[in-house]
């Protein structure tokens, strides 16, 4: 089994560099104690790259990512760059091109309600007492974010704007196959979300997912319209396992599922291509309001490493060990600012140290 990996590390903006420092603690344990031959190469991306090079995704960064086995990303963007034209915004001019360049068509977002954090969920206790673990699988490189768009803002005429949703059948087929193969390793249950009663793209989505499902007779498939899906997730989150979504609907539902866990600071995500090359990042933003205050929750960034170990490196036991270390830290009562309802919390650095020490014991 391969144990020689090069990782492109992109700390980014806001709290990105702070939480990435905690990720380095785990990476160094993997290198020194687990004897993985890891090489880390750090590059600029997002707002900090705009300040240095005039572009959010410099050629040096892109080339560095191409030479790596996986990308570990922090967070990008912030109010400093919000006045830039739309196409120059850090998120639009760095993240979307990165996904498209590496054909990262699969986005995986696990949303887990930890028993110790049930009180932070906005849901009633009669719902959270069942717990839930939802895996949102989102198509990431097509749909409305990549279709034709435009506007006419001439105020002398009737103003208009448009965005076009387009899906090719093969794009739906490949994300559906990934979802069904993943379901076979879990509870063998998928809910596919669309708006097939209105949208032509959703009609194709539903028909194609149905066709793909015939290759996986052991997996139960059901469908929900997007509006009903939101209601059912809020009402009965424990009845869901895998949710399969288009780009737009997955963007909405993955955040909704995440918020039900109590804090987006707990949520990691993975974006993969057909070769399991992946970009791994926290689901939250750059949080400039708490930048440099040692308050950010590093758990999502650390769990991004767990996803990287699982999907790009096929090192499942080490991935499980990171999850176990995080769970133990929570069971022992350690909390950062965002996951406590009182003043008793620890810093970003302290949480990174605690999880690292627990991880050393696990491995």
Secondary structure as UniProt FT lines:
FT   STRAND          4..12
FT   TURN            14..15
FT   HELIX           16..32
FT   STRAND          37..42
FT   HELIX           47..53
FT   HELIX           59..66
FT   STRAND          70..75
FT   HELIX           79..81
FT   TURN            82..83
FT   HELIX           86..88
FT   HELIX           91..95
FT   HELIX           96..101
FT   TURN            102..103
FT   STRAND          106..112
FT   HELIX           115..120
FT   HELIX           125..128
FT   TURN            129..130
FT   STRAND          133..139
FT   HELIX           143..145
FT   STRAND          149..152
FT   TURN            155..156
FT   STRAND          160..163
FT   HELIX           169..184
FT   TURN            185..187
FT   STRAND          189..194
FT   TURN            196..198
FT   HELIX           200..213
FT   TURN            214..215
FT   TURN            217..218
FT   STRAND          220..225
FT   HELIX           226..235
FT   HELIX           237..239
FT   STRAND          242..245
FT   HELIX           247..259
FT   TURN            260..261
FT   HELIX           264..266
FT   STRAND          268..272
FT   TURN            274..275
FT   STRAND          278..282
FT   HELIX           288..290
FT   TURN            291..294
FT   HELIX           299..311
FT   HELIX           316..331
FT   TURN            332..333
FT   HELIX           337..339
FT   HELIX           348..362
//
